[in-house]
């Protein structure tokens, strides 16, 4: 995954979340009256807060996993050598099958 700075990733999400929340709260507060409007406002605030915490925890877990298992060039070399060895083994087996040798 390509690295993108935190500020670039999080601003669009935050802006969209804030705009949606403000629009819904304004709509319900204008359309409804009294305790119903305040209850809906509280529920929307709770949903927004929970979704924000869930998003931040998920992002933190992804960052922690990425930091715990960093990519290294040695891993690539090991995989390349294993792939080459497997290809050599397959080629040898095919040669034996074609020749008919036991």
N, C-alpha and C positions, 0 to 999 in steps of 0.2 A: 504494500500500500504506500502510495506517495505521501510524503510528509507535508502537511499544510499547517501553518501557524495557528495556534489556538484562536487568535482574534478573528481570523478569516472564517473558521468553521462555526464559531458560536454566535457571531452577530446576526446572521440571517435567521437562525433559529430563534434567538431571543426576540428579535424584532417581530417576527411572525407571531410568536406566542403572545407578546404584549399587545399587538394590534388586535388579534382575535379576542383576547380577554377583555380589553377595553370596549370593543364594539359590542360584545355580548352583554357585558354589564350595563352599558348605556342603553341598549335595546330593552332589556328587562326592567331596568329602573324607570324608564319613560313609559313603557307599555303597562306595567303593573303598579300597584299601589301598596303602601304599608308594609306589613310583616312579610308578605309574599315576596316582594322585591328584595328585601334585606336577606331573606332566607336563600333566595336564588343567588344573590351576590355572594353570600358566604359559601354556598356550595361550589360556585365557580372558582372562588379563591382557593378553596380546599383542593379541588381537582387540579388547578394550575400549580399549586405548591407541590402536590404529590407527584405530578408528572415532571416537574422540574427536578425534584430530588431523585426520582428514578433515572432521568436522563443523565444527571451528573454522576450518579453512582455507576451507571453502565459505562460512561466515558472513562471514569477513573479505573474501573476494572480492565478495560481494554488497554489503557496506558500502562497499568501495572503488568499485565501479561506481556506486552511488547517490551517492556524494560527488563523483565525477568529472563527472557529468552532472546537475546540480541542476535541478529544475523551476523555471520562471519564468513569470510572467504574460505576458511578451512572446511566448513560444511559443504560448500559448493564443490570443492575438490573431492571430498569423500563421496558425494553423490555421483560425480562424473566418473570416478574410478569404478564405483560399483556398477554403474550403467555399462561401462566399457567391458567389465569382466562378465556381466550377464550376456552381453552381445557376443562375446568370444565363445562362451559356453554354448549358446544357442547355435552359433555357426558350426561348432564342432559336432554337435548332436545331429544337425542336418546333414553334414558331410558323411557321418557314419550311416545315417539312414539311406542316403543315396548310394553309397558304395555297397552297403549291405553287410558290412563287417560287424561282428558281435561286439 
